[in-house]
């Protein structure tokens, strides 16, 4: 019985994968103008985004070689940054081709309090800089209704050191005393703890 259920689940996954691939091919054949009209997102020939301190990411979003249909560009406003998530300042959807086609149901955008690509451990560790926060919102194409992750945030938040104190206290109180936390400690007991200042670095 277990083998039969596994076989059926595998067959269902294959059917779903084939349907997704077919939808991606259909979407690939649609013109830029048609997709832009549907979503309200206009791709740019001169897209430029910087994650701070590095080489700006430049892209022609309208180029056939750029494969915008595989990058969820029509559902993610200003999201043609690098494929490294922490360097894509407003990325809201997976950026790799295996997640094609573009959903074309919600428009996504993300707002940051600071540039998450900057690696500035010293001012964070010394409490002179707040930790970056972001807010992601998805807007339904058809209804215009918006759903956001959390409430709007102020541009002036907690210093990173205070935020870290609160995080550590909540982890000690809520997670490490739970069944999951206890099990995680057991299976990871052989792992050497990270240096104390590891948290302050981007990577």
C-alpha positions as CSV (number, residue, x, y, z in Angstrom):
1,X,0.0,0.0,0.0
2,X,2.8,2.4,0.9
3,X,4.6,1.7,-2.4
4,X,1.3,2.3,-4.3
5,X,0.8,5.7,-2.6
6,X,4.4,6.7,-3.3
7,X,4.0,5.8,-7.0
8,X,0.8,7.8,-7.2
9,X,2.4,10.8,-5.6
10,X,5.3,10.6,-7.9
11,X,3.0,10.3,-10.9
12,X,1.1,13.4,-9.7
13,X,4.3,15.4,-9.3
14,X,5.3,14.4,-12.8
15,X,1.9,15.5,-14.2
16,X,2.2,18.8,-12.3
17,X,5.7,19.3,-13.6
18,X,4.6,18.7,-17.2
19,X,1.7,21.1,-16.8
20,X,4.1,23.8,-15.4
21,X,6.6,23.3,-18.2
22,X,3.8,23.6,-20.8
23,X,2.6,26.8,-19.1
24,X,6.1,28.2,-19.2
25,X,6.4,27.5,-23.0
26,X,3.0,29.2,-23.6
27,X,4.1,32.3,-21.6
28,X,7.4,32.4,-23.4
29,X,5.7,32.9,-26.7
30,X,3.7,35.9,-25.4
31,X,5.0,39.4,-26.3
32,X,6.6,41.9,-23.9
33,X,3.8,44.4,-24.6
34,X,1.1,41.8,-23.8
35,X,2.6,40.8,-20.5
36,X,3.3,44.4,-19.6
37,X,-0.3,45.3,-20.3
38,X,-1.5,42.4,-18.1
39,X,0.7,43.1,-15.1
40,X,1.5,46.8,-15.2
41,X,5.2,46.1,-15.0
42,X,7.3,47.7,-17.8
43,X,10.7,46.1,-18.3
44,X,13.7,48.4,-19.0
45,X,16.6,48.3,-21.4
46,X,18.8,50.1,-18.9
47,X,18.1,48.4,-15.6
48,X,20.7,49.1,-13.0
49,X,20.8,48.0,-9.3
50,X,23.5,48.2,-6.7
51,X,23.8,46.3,-3.5
52,X,26.4,48.6,-2.0
53,X,30.1,48.5,-2.3
54,X,30.1,46.1,-5.3
55,X,29.8,46.4,-9.0
56,X,26.2,47.5,-10.0
57,X,24.1,44.8,-11.7
58,X,23.1,46.0,-15.2
59,X,20.6,44.2,-17.5
60,X,18.6,44.7,-20.6
61,X,15.3,43.3,-19.3
62,X,13.8,43.2,-22.8
63,X,16.6,41.1,-24.3
64,X,15.6,37.7,-25.6
65,X,18.7,36.3,-24.0
66,X,17.7,37.7,-20.6
67,X,14.8,35.3,-20.5
68,X,12.5,37.6,-18.4
69,X,9.8,34.9,-18.5
70,X,12.0,32.7,-16.4
71,X,12.8,35.4,-13.9
72,X,9.4,36.4,-12.6
73,X,10.1,39.9,-13.8
74,X,6.4,40.7,-14.5
75,X,5.4,39.9,-11.0
76,X,8.4,41.4,-9.2
77,X,8.8,45.2,-9.6
78,X,12.5,46.3,-9.9
79,X,13.7,42.8,-9.2
80,X,16.3,42.2,-12.0
81,X,19.2,42.2,-9.5
82,X,21.8,39.5,-9.1
83,X,20.7,36.0,-8.4
84,X,22.2,36.2,-4.9
85,X,19.2,37.0,-2.8
86,X,20.9,39.2,-0.2
87,X,22.3,41.3,-3.1
88,X,18.9,41.7,-4.8
89,X,17.6,44.6,-2.9
90,X,13.9,44.1,-3.8
91,X,13.8,40.4,-4.8
92,X,10.5,38.7,-3.8
93,X,10.4,35.6,-5.9
94,X,12.9,32.8,-6.7
95,X,15.1,34.0,-9.5
96,X,16.2,30.7,-11.2
97,X,14.6,29.1,-14.3
98,X,13.4,26.0,-12.5
99,X,10.7,28.2,-10.9
100,X,9.3,29.4,-14.3
101,X,6.8,30.4,-15.4
102,X,6.1,33.8,-13.9
103,X,3.0,33.6,-11.7
104,X,1.3,36.6,-13.2
105,X,-1.1,36.9,-10.3
106,X,0.6,39.2,-7.8
107,X,2.9,42.1,-8.1
108,X,5.6,42.0,-5.5
109,X,7.9,44.7,-4.1
110,X,10.2,45.0,-1.1
111,X,11.3,48.0,0.8
112,X,14.5,48.0,3.0
113,X,15.6,50.3,5.8
114,X,19.2,49.9,4.7
115,X,21.2,48.2,2.0
116,X,21.4,44.5,3.0
117,X,24.4,43.9,0.7
118,X,26.7,46.1,2.8
119,X,29.0,44.3,5.2
120,X,29.5,46.7,8.0
121,X,30.1,44.6,11.2
122,X,31.9,47.2,13.3
123,X,29.1,49.9,13.5
124,X,26.5,47.1,14.0
125,X,28.5,45.5,16.8
126,X,29.1,48.8,18.5
127,X,25.4,49.7,18.4
128,X,25.9,52.7,16.1
129,X,23.7,51.3,13.3
130,X,20.3,49.6,13.3
131,X,20.0,46.2,11.8
132,X,18.4,46.3,8.3
133,X,14.7,45.5,8.1
134,X,12.5,44.9,5.1
135,X,8.8,44.8,4.3
136,X,7.5,42.7,1.4
137,X,4.1,43.4,-0.2
138,X,2.1,41.5,-2.8
139,X,-0.7,43.2,-4.7
140,X,-3.4,41.1,-6.5
141,X,-3.4,42.0,-10.2
142,X,-7.1,41.6,-10.5
143,X,-8.5,43.1,-7.3
144,X,-5.7,45.5,-6.3
145,X,-5.8,44.2,-2.8
146,X,-2.4,44.3,-1.0
147,X,-1.0,41.8,1.6
148,X,2.2,42.8,3.4
149,X,4.6,41.0,5.7
150,X,4.3,42.9,8.9
151,X,3.3,46.4,9.7
152,X,5.0,49.4,8.2
153,X,8.3,50.1,9.9
154,X,10.0,53.4,10.9
155,X,13.3,54.3,9.2
156,X,14.8,54.7,12.7
157,X,14.6,51.4,14.6
158,X,16.5,49.6,17.3
159,X,20.3,49.6,17.4
160,X,21.6,46.2,16.1
161,X,23.0,45.4,19.6
162,X,19.6,45.8,21.3
163,X,17.9,43.8,18.6
164,X,20.4,41.0,19.1
165,X,19.8,41.0,22.8
166,X,16.0,40.6,22.3
167,X,16.6,37.9,19.7
168,X,18.9,35.9,22.0
169,X,16.5,36.2,24.9
170,X,13.5,35.1,22.8
171,X,15.5,32.1,21.4
172,X,16.5,31.0,24.9
173,X,12.9,31.4,26.2
174,X,10.9,30.0,23.3
175,X,13.1,27.9,21.1
176,X,15.9,26.2,22.9
177,X,13.5,25.0,25.6
178,X,11.1,23.5,23.0
179,X,11.2,19.9,21.7
180,X,12.6,21.1,18.4
181,X,15.3,23.2,20.1
182,X,16.3,20.3,22.3
183,X,16.5,18.0,19.3
184,X,18.5,20.5,17.3
185,X,21.0,20.9,20.1
186,X,21.4,17.1,20.3
187,X,22.0,16.5,16.6
188,X,24.3,19.5,16.2
189,X,26.3,19.0,19.4
190,X,29.4,18.1,17.3
191,X,29.3,21.5,15.5
192,X,31.8,24.1,16.7
193,X,29.9,27.3,17.7
194,X,30.3,30.2,15.4
195,X,32.4,33.2,16.7
196,X,30.3,35.7,18.7
197,X,30.6,38.4,16.0
198,X,29.6,36.1,13.1
199,X,26.0,37.5,13.3
200,X,27.2,41.0,12.5
201,X,28.5,40.0,9.0
202,X,26.4,39.7,5.9
203,X,28.0,36.4,5.0
